[in-house]
Amino acid sequence: MIVVWTLLAFLSGGLMFSYWLGLLAKQNLKEHGDGNPGALNLWKAAGYTYGLTGILLDFLKGYLPIFMLIRSDVLTGFELVLPCSAAVLGHIFSPFMKLRGGKAIAVTFGVWSGLTAFKGSLGYAIILAILLLTGRLLSKGRATSSDADGFQVVLGMLVLTIYTFLFDYSTSITIFGFINFLLLLYSHRKELRRFAGTLNVHMKR
C-alpha cells in the first residue's frame, strides 16, 4: 500500500499545472524569466489571474493526496514520509516534463497543510515573512533579489524543521522536514550559488 500511495503522490506532484496554464495563455514558461515552469513565473508571464490559479492548483496537488491519505488512516507515522516526499519530488522531477520540473514552493505548502492540518504551512509562512522583513531591513527597504528569495525559502524550511524537532512534533514530520529541506536545496541550487557569490563579493569590499 505504501508503494501505491507513494506513486500516486509522485504523479500528483508531477502534474505541471502552471506550465500547462502558460501554454493555454500562449506563453511557454521555459522561455520566460528563469525558465521555471512554476506559478510565480506564470504570474510574471501571463498575469495574476493565471498566476493565482497556478498557485492554487500547485498547492492542491500537494495537499489533496496527503489529506486523503491522512483521512483514510491507511498509512501512519514513518509510513507517511515517503508519500509526502514523493509529492515534492514529483514537482521537481516531473514525469510529464522529462524529469525537469519546478522549484516546489507551492506544492511544499500543500503537503505541509495536509500533513499537519495547516499548522506546519502556517509556521513556514510566518518564518518566510520574518525572513523577508529581515531582508528588507538589511537592504534598507530595497526589494530583495530572486537569489535572496531562494535563500530565504531554503533557510525557512531548515528553520521549520528545527522547530518541529525542538517542539515535540512527531519524528516522522521532522524527517520529512529535513528531506523537504534537501529537495528545496536542490531545486534552488542556482539561486543559492549566485547568492553565495554576491555575498562573497560584498564581504570582500
N, C-alpha and C positions, 0 to 999 in steps of 0.2 A: 504493500500500500504506500509506503514512503517513496518508492521509486515512481509510482504513478503520480502522486501529488507533486513531487519534485519536477517531473517532466511537465506537468500541467502549468506549474508556476513559472517554469523557464519559458514555455511557449507564450504564456500570457505576458510576461515581461518583455518578450521579444517582439510583440506587436508594436510596430513603429507608427503610431497614430499621427504624431506630429509631422513626420516625413510625408505620409500619405495625404494629410490635410494640405501640406505645402504643394503637393502635386495637383490637388484639387483646385488650389488657388493659382495654379500655373507658376509655381515657384519651386525650383529644385534647391532644397536647403543645402545640399552639398556644394552649391555654387554661391552661397551667401555667407557672410561673416567668416566664422572659423570652420565652416563646413559641417558643424554639428547638427545631426538630424533630430534635434530636440525642440521642446516647446518654446524656449526663450529665443532661439534662432528663428523659429516660426513667427513669433511675435514681431521680431525686427523685420522679417521679410514680407509678411502678409498682413500685419496689423493685429490689434489687440483682440478682436473677435476670434480670429483663428488661434491666436496665441493662448487665450484663456481656455478655449475648447481643447487645445492640445495639452495644456497643463492638467485639466480635469481628467481627460482620458488616460494620460500617463500616470496620474495618481491612482485612478480606479483599477488599472491593470495590475498594480501592486497591491492595492487594498482588497479587492474583491476575492481573489483566490485565498489569501491568508485569512480574511474574515470568515469565509465559508469553511475553511479548514478548522479554525478555532471553534466555530459554532457546531461543526459536526462531531467534534471531540474524537476524531479518528486517530489523530496524532497528538502527542503531548510532550512537554519537556524538551529534551535534546532532539527529539524527532522533528521538531519544528524548524531547527536550524537550517537544514538542507533546503526545504521549500522556500523559506524566507530568502536565503542567499541566492537561490536559483532565480527568483523573480528579478532581483537586481542584476544578476549575471546575464539574464536573458536580454535586458535592455542594452547592456554594454557590448555583448556579443550576440546581436540579434540574428537568429537563424533565417530571418526573412530579408536580411541585407548582407549576406555573405560574411556574417560574424562581425560586421562593422556597425556598431550601434552608437548610442549617445552617452551622456555623462551620468545619467541615472539619478538626478536630483529628485524629480517629481515622483518617480517610482519608489525611491527610498522613503519619502514621506508616506506614500501609500502603504508600504509594507509595515512601517512602524505604527501607523494608525490601526491597521488590522491586528497587529500582534499585541499591542498594549492598550487597546481601546482609546486611541488618540493621545494618551499621556506621553509616550515617547516622542511622537511627532511634534507635540506642543512644546516639549522641552527642547527639542532640536531647533524649532523656530525661534524660541526665546534666546538660545545660545547664539544663533546666527545673527539675531537682531543686536545683541550685545556686541558681538564681534564687528558688525557693520558700523555701529555707533562709535566703537573704539577706533576703527579705521578712519572714519570721518574726522574724529578729533585729532588723530595723529597727522592727518593730511590737511588739517586746518580748514575743514569744510569742503575740500575739493572731492569730486566723485572718485571713488576708487576704481582701479583698473580691473579688467576681466581676470587678469592673473591674480590680483589680490583677492578678488571674489572667490576664485577657485581655491586659493589657500584657505580662506575662511570656511568654505564648505567642508574641506577635508579636516581642518582643525576642529571644527564644530562637531563632527562625528566622533573624533577622538575624545573630546570633552564629554560628549553624551555617553560614550562607552565607559569612561572612567566614573561618571556619575552613577550609572547602573551598577557598577561594581561596589562603589562606596555606600550606596543607599539600599542595599539588600534586595535588589531585583534578582530574579532567578538567574542561575549561572548560564542557562541556555540563551537568555536575552543578551547577556554580556558577551558571550561567544559570538552571537550573530552581530552584535555591535562592532566587534573587532574585525570580523570578516567584511562587514559593510564599509568600515574604515579603509581596509586594504583595497577593496574594489573601487572606492572613490579616489583613493590614492592613485590607482592605475588610470582611471578614466580622466583624471585631471593632471596627468603626468606632465603634459606640455606646459600647462599654465604654471605648475609648480617649478619647473625648470626655469622658465622665464622670470618668475617672481624671485627665485633664489638669485638669479643673475643680476636683476635690478637691485635687490637688497645688497648684494656684494659690492656693486658699484657705489651705492650710497655710503656704505661703511668705509670705503677707501677714500672718500672725499674729506 
